[in-house]
Amino acid sequence: MIGWLIPLEPLLPLFALEWLRARKNTVSRIIKLVLLLLLTTPAWGQIAFVQTTDVASANPAAISITTGAFASAVTSGRLLVAYVAWNNDVTASLTDTAGNTWVSGHARINETGQIAQPFYAKNVTGGSSFTVTATFSADATFRKIQASEYSGLDTTAPLDVTAGSSNPASANPTSGTNTSTVADTLIVGGVSVSSGTGDPAAGTNFTLRSTQNFFAMEDRIVSATGTYEANWTYASTKWVAHMMIFKIQQTVASTGKLGGTAKIGGTAVLK
């Protein structure tokens, strides 16, 4: 009755082979996944200037001053940078029509009544008919503001380093220098001068975005760490100048590729 039974011992190697084949397919997939993760490299976005706006009429005598509306709707998630100048020893704070939080990019500088300060708002809520308002702790007769929108900047902690400088009577304003800590950054400079002829001209490799009477903002995008300054060409006069350097937004994208079409056969499923 038992003579027809096939001994199990000779079949064990066959079961073992099928088990190894099934497991080999799983292990192969795990190895490919690990290699893909190892080959994944950070992919950086691109920094870009989007648009700018300034006050509709220069030097209004008021407790606050509001920019004209941006020409296009501001896009949520972007960075807004503003530069404000005034002439009384008072303080300034910024708000906008979307309720974003504005913070100081550098301490205000008072050069014997010539005062200026940069501000920024990160990862903003956007919207149409978007304006920015600077409110001061007391009235004065000299008020200026300009704001710009940029894309591709870090949404969590965009500010890298800053600088600021002033002079009571010299040509060619400069913010002073500072050294960036990361590559791929946006440099924004602002300047306010007390008098002179014409408007300040942008420094080397900078783009002048807009000017008002004796007031201007410029920017530059760089791809390497280094020591930078925001500067302008202008005749001898009293001035205040600032620079802010902002970091690019980093995203993670797979750039590694694993080729091959090898398939491992077998239908055994062991759990």
Secondary structure, DSSP 8 states (H G I E B T S, - for coil): --TT---SGGGHHHHHHHHHHHHHHHHHHHHHHHHHHHH-EEEE---EEEEEEEBSSSS--EEEEEB---SS-B-TT-EEEEEEEESSS--EEEEETT----EESS--EEETTEEEEEEEE-S---BSS--EEEEEEEEES-EEEEEEEEESB-SSS-EEEEEEEEEEEESS-EEEEEE-SSSSEEEEEEEEESS-SS--EE-TT-EEEEEETTEEEEEEEESS--EEEEEEE--SEEEEEEEEEEEB-EEEE------------------
